[in-house]
Amino acid sequence: MRKQDLWFCILLLFFLGGLRAEPSPELAVLDQARTRQGDVRVETLIEVWEAGELLRSSAFEVYVGTGRQSLALARSGREAGQKVLMLDDQFWLFLPTSQRPIRITPMQKMLGEASIGDIASLRWQEDYRIINRQSEPETLWLSLEAARAGLSYQRVELQVRTGDYAPLSARFYLTSGKLAKTAAFELDEVGGELTVSRMTLTDEVMGDEVTRIHYQSVTEVDIPERWFSPAFLARNPVD
């Protein structure tokens, strides 16, 4: 390798490493408001509504670990007994009637407009980087680019409040550039801390149907490492 090529590679690696390491206070607020830090259990209720009528609902326990590891357990509804495991960009679905895990994509629908990725991937700082900021009088629009090709949405336009960066809404785009869905965040304060209590997903194609994801509680827990093993989950229940 020529000397100038070697220096170019070193500088490129340094630049890319700096992109990954750059802190994002806006996304940190969103992550803190949804899942806090460390290993947590997020009690989640998903509802599908149409024209003001509740069509379906299902409760999930989502165990979120560090390093892009999560496990979603369906506790009620038609999905009861199902398990979804995320390890980095790999996803598996475990059905209660089978010991063979099924490889799936994060875009696969779980319930209503809530995809596998919407349920299992809950930390934005690990998934996206900010490539542009546009200020408005009381809000800030952030253009987000996916950090990896395997994410559900390759581009997100996120609207946050000016000042405290509280998330307000988001637009999710596919690799093709097509708008996949929009989201509206409902905020509360719990113990003096900002909390996202609900995310409402809509898709223009679905008409009056909306999907509401309620984040009912976030609890710090110790997650057994074996829970993130496809071989273990295929043969053992998780209580």
RODO-2510 file (C-alpha; in nm, 4 decimals, decimal comma):
residues 239
     n   res          X          Y          Z
     1     m     0,0000     0,0000     0,0000
     2     r     0,1324     0,3429    -0,0905
     3     k     0,2113     0,5762     0,1965
     4     q    -0,0493     0,8324     0,0886
     5     d    -0,3147     0,5567     0,0677
     6     l    -0,2273     0,4396     0,4181
     7     w    -0,2680     0,7923     0,5560
     8     f    -0,6012     0,8270     0,3747
     9     c    -0,7293     0,5055     0,5378
    10     i    -0,6144     0,6211     0,8804
    11     l    -0,7866     0,9576     0,8397
    12     l    -1,1050     0,7916     0,7091
    13     l    -1,1207     0,5540     1,0050
    14     f    -1,0619     0,8435     1,2428
    15     f    -1,3408     1,0442     1,0787
    16     l    -1,5904     0,7554     1,0844
    17     g    -1,5027     0,6741     1,4419
    18     g    -1,5696     1,0362     1,5332
    19     l    -1,9146     1,0165     1,3712
    20     r    -2,0102     0,7158     1,5814
    21     a    -1,8772     0,8664     1,9021
    22     e    -2,0321     1,2116     1,8647
    23     p    -2,2900     1,2557     2,1425
    24     s    -2,6418     1,3582     2,0458
    25     p    -2,8211     1,5444     2,3272
    26     e    -3,1488     1,5484     2,1332
    27     l    -3,1584     1,1697     2,0848
    28     a    -3,0324     1,1181     2,4398
    29     v    -3,3459     1,2959     2,5662
    30     l    -3,5692     1,0670     2,3582
    31     d    -3,3929     0,7516     2,4786
    32     q    -3,4004     0,8678     2,8395
    33     a    -3,7707     0,9491     2,8125
    34     r    -3,8542     0,6031     2,6751
    35     t    -3,6144     0,3487     2,8265
    36     r    -3,3705     0,5259     3,0615
    37     q    -3,0232     0,3646     3,0665
    38     g    -2,8912     0,0175     3,1367
    39     d    -3,0989    -0,3020     3,1402
    40     v    -3,4710    -0,2315     3,1725
    41     r    -3,8129    -0,3932     3,1361
    42     v    -4,0671    -0,1831     2,9466
    43     e    -4,4318    -0,2763     3,0025
    44     t    -4,5982    -0,2014     2,6697
    45     l    -4,9601    -0,2080     2,5533
    46     i    -5,0372    -0,1911     2,1810
    47     e    -5,3858    -0,0961     2,0632
    48     v    -5,5314    -0,0809     1,7128
    49     w    -5,8150     0,1700     1,6693
    50     e    -6,0367     0,2532     1,3743
    51     a    -6,2895     0,5382     1,3654
    52     g    -6,2769     0,5624     1,7447
    53     e    -6,3353     0,1889     1,8023
    54     l    -6,0799    -0,0433     1,9628
    55     l    -6,0224    -0,3370     1,7260
    56     r    -5,7371    -0,5290     1,8896
    57     s    -5,4874    -0,5011     2,1728
    58     s    -5,1918    -0,6945     2,3077
    59     a    -4,9596    -0,6481     2,6058
    60     f    -4,5840    -0,6979     2,5810
    61     e    -4,2907    -0,7079     2,8208
    62     v    -3,9850    -0,5736     2,6405
    63     y    -3,6464    -0,6423     2,7994
    64     v    -3,3917    -0,3957     2,6642
    65     g    -3,0242    -0,4717     2,7178
    66     t    -2,7058    -0,2960     2,6160
    67     g    -2,5385    -0,3477     2,2797
    68     r    -2,8595    -0,3675     2,0741
    69     q    -3,0073    -0,6662     2,2515
    70     s    -3,3774    -0,6913     2,3342
    71     l    -3,6445    -0,9509     2,3966
    72     a    -4,0177    -0,8846     2,3544
    73     l    -4,2631    -1,1226     2,5208
    74     a    -4,6300    -1,1127     2,4163
    75     r    -4,8439    -1,1564     2,7276
    76     s    -5,1995    -1,1201     2,5923
    77     g    -5,4116    -1,1055     2,2787
    78     r    -5,3691    -1,3242     1,9708
    79     e    -4,9920    -1,2899     2,0042
    80     a    -4,9784    -1,4311     2,3618
    81     g    -4,6839    -1,6648     2,4071
    82     q    -4,4832    -1,5298     2,1159
    83     k    -4,1266    -1,4077     2,1682
    84     v    -3,9233    -1,1718     1,9504
    85     l    -3,5463    -1,1589     1,9951
    86     m    -3,3263    -0,8814     1,8562
    87     l    -2,9487    -0,9197     1,8423
    88     d    -2,8003    -0,6218     1,6631
    89     d    -2,9671    -0,6357     1,3170
    90     q    -3,0898    -0,9954     1,3460
    91     f    -3,4458    -1,0796     1,4523
    92     w    -3,6100    -1,4098     1,5453
    93     l    -3,9756    -1,4939     1,6134
    94     f    -4,0535    -1,7815     1,8515
    95     l    -4,4043    -1,9295     1,8399
    96     p    -4,5456    -2,1145     2,1416
    97     t    -4,6349    -2,4121     1,9193
    98     s    -4,2854    -2,4615     1,7759
    99     q    -3,9275    -2,5007     1,9008
   100     r    -3,7844    -2,3722     1,5742
   101     p    -3,7153    -1,9956     1,5641
   102     i    -3,8190    -1,8059     1,2521
   103     r    -3,5835    -1,5458     1,1062
   104     i    -3,7769    -1,2254     1,0394
   105     t    -3,7115    -0,8659     0,9362
   106     p    -3,7670    -0,5568     1,1529
   107     m    -4,0294    -0,4341     0,9040
   108     q    -4,2592    -0,7329     0,9636
   109     k    -4,5860    -0,6173     1,1203
   110     m    -4,6551    -0,7340     1,4749
   111     l    -4,9848    -0,5616     1,5453
   112     g    -5,1512    -0,2885     1,3407
   113     e    -4,8878    -0,0419     1,2205
   114     a    -4,6429    -0,1517     1,4916
   115     s    -4,3616    -0,3451     1,3275
   116     i    -4,1130    -0,5768     1,4959
   117     g    -3,8562    -0,2975     1,4914
   118     d    -4,0979    -0,0504     1,6533
   119     i    -4,1387    -0,2846     1,9496
   120     a    -3,7918    -0,4356     1,9909
   121     s    -3,5588    -0,1514     1,8884
   122     l    -3,6016     0,1261     2,1437
   123     r    -3,2728     0,3186     2,1630
   124     w    -3,2261     0,5797     1,8933
   125     q    -2,8686     0,6780     1,9822
   126     e    -2,7541     0,3287     1,8825
   127     d    -2,9432     0,3370     1,5516
   128     y    -2,9262     0,6893     1,4072
   129     r    -2,7037     0,9907     1,3618
   130     i    -2,8190     1,3484     1,3028
   131     i    -2,7214     1,4854     0,9620
   132     n    -2,9178     1,8127     0,9662
   133     r    -3,0985     2,0460     1,2064
   134     q    -3,3650     2,2993     1,1061
   135     s    -3,4886     2,5480     1,3644
   136     e    -3,8436     2,6836     1,3872
   137     p    -3,9816     2,9311     1,6453
   138     e    -4,0667     2,6698     1,9087
   139     t    -3,9485     2,3425     1,7580
   140     l    -3,6435     2,1836     1,5996
   141     w    -3,6541     1,9375     1,3075
   142     l    -3,3782     1,6754     1,3047
   143     s    -3,2930     1,4769     0,9927
   144     l    -3,1724     1,1345     1,1026
   145     e    -2,9781     0,8836     0,8953
   146     a    -2,9658     0,5132     0,9816
   147     a    -2,6312     0,3991     1,1178
   148     r    -2,6734     0,0572     0,9526
   149     a    -2,8492    -0,0863     0,6486
   150     g    -3,0492    -0,3356     0,8540
   151     l    -3,2712    -0,0842     1,0336
   152     s    -3,6440    -0,0586     0,9683
   153     y    -3,6252     0,3023     0,8481
   154     q    -3,3253     0,4478     0,6689
   155     r    -3,4349     0,8085     0,7273
   156     v    -3,6365     0,9742     1,0021
   157     e    -3,7514     1,3346     1,0376
   158     l    -3,7867     1,3969     1,4114
   159     q    -3,9553     1,7068     1,5599
   160     v    -3,8493     1,8078     1,9128
   161     r    -3,9222     2,1034     2,1384
   162     t    -3,6678     2,3814     2,1391
   163     g    -3,4882     2,4004     2,4708
   164     d    -3,5484     2,0612     2,6310
   165     y    -3,5540     1,8473     2,3106
   166     a    -3,8755     1,6723     2,4135
   167     p    -3,9938     1,4585     2,1169
   168     l    -4,3171     1,5721     1,9495
   169     s    -4,3546     1,3833     1,6221
   170     a    -4,1655     1,1809     1,3635
   171     r    -4,1854     1,0795     0,9991
   172     f    -4,0365     0,7421     0,9025
   173     y    -3,9049     0,6779     0,5497
   174     l    -3,8131     0,3567     0,3676
   175     t    -3,4919     0,3046     0,1683
   176     s    -3,6867     0,3971    -0,1460
   177     g    -3,7621     0,7379     0,0048
   178     k    -4,1317     0,6582     0,0494
   179     l    -4,2980     0,7788     0,3686
   180     a    -4,3818     0,4627     0,5664
   181     k    -4,5684     0,6102     0,8640
   182     t    -4,5894     0,9054     1,1007
   183     a    -4,5759     0,9126     1,4783
   184     a    -4,6974     1,1497     1,7478
   185     f    -4,5512     1,1337     2,0993
   186     e    -4,7475     1,1980     2,4167
   187     l    -4,5384     1,3274     2,7072
   188     d    -4,5763     1,3069     3,0844
   189     e    -4,3622     1,3846     3,3860
   190     v    -4,2939     1,1029     3,6315
   191     g    -4,0953     1,1915     3,9400
   192     g    -3,9892     1,5159     3,7791
   193     e    -3,8517     1,3375     3,4715
   194     l    -3,9802     1,3694     3,1159
   195     t    -4,1454     1,0456     2,9978
   196     v    -4,2886     0,9332     2,6648
   197     s    -4,6117     0,7651     2,7701
   198     r    -4,7542     0,6929     2,4251
   199     m    -4,6600     0,6839     2,0580
   200     t    -4,9407     0,6945     1,8010
   201     l    -4,8602     0,5537     1,4560
   202     t    -5,0584     0,6401     1,1447
   203     d    -5,0359     0,5415     0,7802
   204     e    -5,2289     0,7315     0,5139
   205     v    -5,2992     0,4058     0,3271
   206     m    -5,4780     0,2613     0,6339
   207     g    -5,7369     0,5406     0,6432
   208     d    -5,8885     0,5923     0,9888
   209     e    -5,6841     0,3120     1,1522
   210     v    -5,4248     0,4170     1,4100
   211     t    -5,1927     0,2155     1,6324
   212     r    -5,1162     0,3353     1,9837
   213     i    -4,8134     0,2075     2,1726
   214     h    -4,8448     0,2793     2,5446
   215     y    -4,5252     0,2697     2,7515
   216     q    -4,6846     0,1880     3,0860
   217     s    -4,3744     0,1479     3,3024
   218     v    -3,9966     0,1260     3,2813
   219     t    -3,8157    -0,0757     3,5492
   220     e    -3,4439    -0,1411     3,5946
   221     v    -3,3829    -0,5175     3,5996
   222     d    -3,1026    -0,7718     3,5748
   223     i    -3,1582    -0,9572     3,2479
   224     p    -3,0115    -1,3102     3,2347
   225     e    -2,7647    -1,3326     2,9465
   226     r    -2,9192    -1,6645     2,8354
   227     w    -3,2392    -1,4770     2,7447
   228     f    -3,0513    -1,3338     2,4469
   229     s    -2,9657    -1,6801     2,3123
   230     p    -3,1844    -1,8152     2,0266
   231     a    -3,1001    -2,1740     2,1279
   232     f    -3,2151    -2,1149     2,4867
   233     l    -3,5368    -1,9380     2,3880
   234     a    -3,6313    -2,2129     2,1435
   235     r    -3,6395    -2,4708     2,4238
   236     n    -3,7271    -2,2811     2,7391
   237     p    -4,0097    -2,0572     2,8628
   238     v    -3,9238    -1,7106     2,9929
   239     d    -4,1136    -1,6040     3,3062
***
